[in-house]
Amino acid sequence: MKQKTFFKLALLFPYILWGVCALIFLLISSHEIPEPWNFVLMPIGLYTFGIVLWFIPYTLLAIGMWIWSKNKSIQTIYKAGVLAPLFLVLLMIVEATRLSFGAGSIQEIFNSALSEALALGVFSLVFGYGCVGIVLGLYKLLQLRNIIQEETTLNNETSPAEI
């Protein structure tokens, strides 16, 4: 597999993770869970139900990155992938603003959008960089096993493995 192919396929990882989290949540929902496990399983629940909020912004981000990366170097794609959670936060702020238009006055809209944007931004960064970390770990593992082949670089650019 080529590096660009891997990074483009990596854009699907949040959806795959959501499927796994939804399956776990479905399997455990019919069982009585001991109290200490609720803290451990809380991120799974947040991510599972968070798709209602992040599906559209992340899908727009993934499609945009897929199209944008067509003629880009692997180093540029790598850097954009590392910055992707920050781009997602910006899209989530737009989402929070859209959701808060149900509030009454301008002041209520502003306060609602601000608090929602802060909460969505924090969760987007945590889960976004969690996904990026898992994908980069998988990338390194596949590179070690020679499943991902280095693409030739022009102008002696550094590869993502060297960054």
MOZIHU-V740255 format. One record per residue. N is the residue number from 1. RES is the residue in three letters. NEAR is the number of other ideal C-beta (glycine too) atoms within 8 Angstrom. Layout:
n: [N/N]
res: [RES/RES]
near: [NEAR/NEAR]
//
This chain:
n: [1/2/3/4/5/6/7/8/9/10/11/12/13/14/15/16/17/18/19/20/21/22/23/24/25/26/27/28/29/30/31/32/33/34/35/36/37/38/39/40/41/42/43/44/45/46/47/48/49/50/51/52/53/54/55/56/57/58/59/60/61/62/63/64/65/66/67/68/69/70/71/72/73/74/75/76/77/78/79/80/81/82/83/84/85/86/87/88/89/90/91/92/93/94/95/96/97/98/99/100/101/102/103/104/105/106/107/108/109/110/111/112/113/114/115/116/117/118/119/120/121/122/123/124/125/126/127/128/129/130/131/132/133/134/135/136/137/138/139/140/141/142/143/144/145/146/147/148/149/150/151/152/153/154/155/156/157/158/159/160/161/162/163]
res: [MET/LYS/GLN/LYS/THR/PHE/PHE/LYS/LEU/ALA/LEU/LEU/PHE/PRO/TYR/ILE/LEU/TRP/GLY/VAL/CYS/ALA/LEU/ILE/PHE/LEU/LEU/ILE/SER/SER/HIS/GLU/ILE/PRO/GLU/PRO/TRP/ASN/PHE/VAL/LEU/MET/PRO/ILE/GLY/LEU/TYR/THR/PHE/GLY/ILE/VAL/LEU/TRP/PHE/ILE/PRO/TYR/THR/LEU/LEU/ALA/ILE/GLY/MET/TRP/ILE/TRP/SER/LYS/ASN/LYS/SER/ILE/GLN/THR/ILE/TYR/LYS/ALA/GLY/VAL/LEU/ALA/PRO/LEU/PHE/LEU/VAL/LEU/LEU/MET/ILE/VAL/GLU/ALA/THR/ARG/LEU/SER/PHE/GLY/ALA/GLY/SER/ILE/GLN/GLU/ILE/PHE/ASN/SER/ALA/LEU/SER/GLU/ALA/LEU/ALA/LEU/GLY/VAL/PHE/SER/LEU/VAL/PHE/GLY/TYR/GLY/CYS/VAL/GLY/ILE/VAL/LEU/GLY/LEU/TYR/LYS/LEU/LEU/GLN/LEU/ARG/ASN/ILE/ILE/GLN/GLU/GLU/THR/THR/LEU/ASN/ASN/GLU/THR/SER/PRO/ALA/GLU/ILE]
near: [7/8/12/10/8/12/13/9/7/11/9/8/10/10/7/8/11/11/8/8/11/9/8/10/12/7/8/9/6/4/6/3/8/6/5/6/8/9/6/6/12/8/7/10/9/10/12/11/7/10/9/6/10/14/8/7/13/11/8/9/12/10/8/8/12/9/7/8/12/5/2/9/8/13/12/9/12/11/8/12/12/7/8/12/12/8/9/14/13/8/12/15/12/9/13/12/10/7/11/11/7/4/9/4/6/5/6/9/12/8/9/11/13/8/8/11/12/8/8/14/11/8/10/13/11/8/14/12/9/8/12/12/8/10/11/8/8/9/12/9/8/11/10/6/6/6/6/11/7/7/8/4/11/5/4/3/8/6/11/9/7/5/7]
//
